[in-house]
Amino acid sequence: MNEPHVDTPRNLFLRRTGLAFAGAWQSLLEFFFPPMCNSCAERLIEGEEHFCSSCFSAFEPLPLRVCHQCGAPFSPRQIEMDTCPDCPPPPVYFNQSRAAYYYKGAIVDGVHALKFSARLELAPWFARQLFERVEKDMASWRPDGVIPVPLHFWRRIQRGYNQSEELARHFCRLANLPLWPDALRRTRSTHPQSRLKGLRRQDNVRGAFGPRRPELYTGKHVLLMDDVHTSGSTLNACAGVLMETGAARVTALTLCRAVAEPQ
């Protein structure tokens, strides 16, 4: 039988000494390598986290009134519409799409830092920003679990991680939802969507995803998570697989939405 833990004077001394050493080491690191803003590279001051106050204040949240299906903000001329010209061409497989911020300005630098520079410490921070923006909606959505958009095997090896999965992992902890990272698979490598436009995006991801563990989401409402919603082609391709293999409902959820400013 294991002995119960006892806070002896020796244990207390070692723990307090270790904490003091860790604090001193952290202070030393911050002295020589001070935390910098992930956008403008200015040194952060007390109370700032990952972005300086100026850059963070430039994050532009999406308005509450958005297209019910694709999540794009409505212009004044579209305010009475339910769907909009930004919706992907049919068939659209996700039931709705939501995002927290416009994909422009300082947040773009942060997403690139997470995605391409392994700044994984940004994932829990971004997840918190996203959760705070959609927390009220979660009560009506009532999702059953979260599935991140998968990377192809070789790209994951090259990058070392899937930024969408990292974002989803921390979001799930805040939302108290199960994460299903192996529910979908990427069946083939594709060109980066950021280099393509229009119909080429749809062609690029057509047939690029397949089910791996459909038993996880059969009959369930899935939150399909990615970092950025641009044309919706990737999200729609994934949602199509989910709906065709048993999901009851798919809500696409992203940190950012790349759209033109409403006029």
Beta strands, then each sheet from edge to edge (+ up, - down):
strand 1: 96-102
strand 2: 145-148
strand 3: 184-186
strand 4: 209-211
strand 5: 221-229
strand 6: 249-257
sheet 1: 1+ 6+ 5+ 2+
sheet 2: 3+ 4-
end
